[in-house]
Amino acid sequence: MNETNLKPEIGLDPANWDDIKTLGHQIIDDMVDYLKDIGNKPVWTPIPQQVKDEFKKPIPQQPADIFEVYEEFKQNIFPYHGGNIHPKFFAWVQGTGTPLGAFADLLAGVMNNNAAIGNQSALYVDKQVVNWCKELMNYPETGSGILVSGGSIANITGLIVARNTIVANAKNAGVYATTGKLTAYCSSETHNCLGKAAEVIGIGNEQLRKIAVNDNYEIDIEALKAKIKEDRENGFFPFCIIGNAGTVNTGAIDPLNELLQIARNEKIWFHIDGAFGALAKLVPAYQDKLKAIEEADSVAFDLHKWMYMQYEVGCVLFKDAATHRAAFATPVNYLTAHDRGIAAGPETISNYGMELSRGFKALKVWMSLKEHGVDKYAAMIAQNIDQAFYLGEKVKQHHDLELMAAVTMNIVCYRYNPGNLDDDQLNVLNKELLMRMQETGIAAPSSTLLNGSYAIRVANTNHRTRREHLDEMIAGTIAIGNTLMKEHDSKLFKFDFLVSK
Ligand SMILES: *Cc1c(COP(=O)(O)O)cnc(C)c1O
């Protein structure tokens, strides 16, 4: 080999390390300045067409200067964030994130761990964080769990373990392990990720029985019992009940104790979807209502919602570590642990879930919990609930506003209702009102339909919110509502306009 003919070698590190340092300092300065002052900015800014066009350009062939790349980010990407870092964002159920959480993601990025395997600190931190999650839910030390991307995957993981534990040999034989079709049970208010879970575990969405709810949007216990009985009589194989600790529409908590008793009597799995609501367990007033979480076979919850952590991080816990492990562990040569070297140490986390490669999402949880301590989170969650009740009272006090569902936790559903319109008109009016509120950046609640009525829906998992922000949203609702009524009276805004769309 002629050494002089060897190609010069390349890499992806910066040509000039001082440049990346300068850029790094600039990024931190810009981002911290932005966050510090975020309350004075609109919640959300619609993306102009010319910016959207930027995202249709083909893959770059040539290198660009890192400072220019960052400029493009600042111009075309950053201003059009989703809004959930703002104190007046209440759409869907989205957490706020924190500055230190963002830095933790940066640090995890530098370490770039594959937090699946290896004798590395990330695996020990991950395990510690799962243990802390068990403490949060008062699960025994003998329990287990895994950090995943969010509630959806946490719920799917729960249902996989449920199926494989209750149905002998399901791991190998799948749903064909039983003669009767497998069925699971939840309320009609259950999040659609459980429907997806039923689809991926092979039982099919139809076999996830959606049981009717009462006036408080909680599962109807008698209807549930009757359905299980009917299914058994018809040769189905019930294997799981799913309880809601905080439904997505209204925050309703199912009667978890009763669900637990039914599951025990039926000798089937009891799983809880507590995506956000399970965290209310930290608040004394909710401890009784959520006590059954401690007895459940599994519980899914998000840290990126009501623990205000950066996306993505959710968790699912299991009462029995052995059945959790049995559902996923398969010995393979390339993942075998050794006595020494980098393959020594913790068992691969892939033995506890679907993923092999996974990021160091535990770091932001670890750093944030150290920064604030659990008591601060408990107080923060209690404050969000107090704010929701405060908002509910404000709505009740105003004669042009109507509360659409009882406030029970951190969700408030309301509408503008001046009194002289029918339900269809109110639906159109409130949809337009919400669009204008979002587009002008006043506040960003989202919407839902409650018994066919369009509701402005406020979900508060926002640590930046203060009561004054809720006051501003109410004032905005009234002002836009009044404007719409004036437009209606002068025929500028027709109530059939959006219906036909
Ligand atoms: C958000 C949510 C989910 C899904 O969680 P993701 O983290 O978005 O995947 C499931 N159930 C409920 C009640 C939720 O609010």
The ligand as a Gaussian input file, in Angstrom:
#p B3LYP/6-31G(d) Opt

LIG

0 1
 C      -51.893000      12.378000      26.896000
 C      -52.653000      11.198000      27.318000
 C      -52.312000       9.930000      26.840000
 C      -51.220000       9.718000      25.820000
 O      -49.959000      10.088000      26.349000
 P      -48.781000      10.578000      25.377000
 O      -47.697000      10.961000      26.308000
 O      -49.315000      11.758000      24.607000
 O      -48.438000       9.444000      24.476000
 C      -53.031000       8.854000      27.317000
 N      -54.023000       9.012000      28.200000
 C      -54.392000      10.223000      28.675000
 C      -55.503000      10.325000      29.676000
 C      -53.713000      11.366000      28.249000
 O      -54.056000      12.564000      28.712000

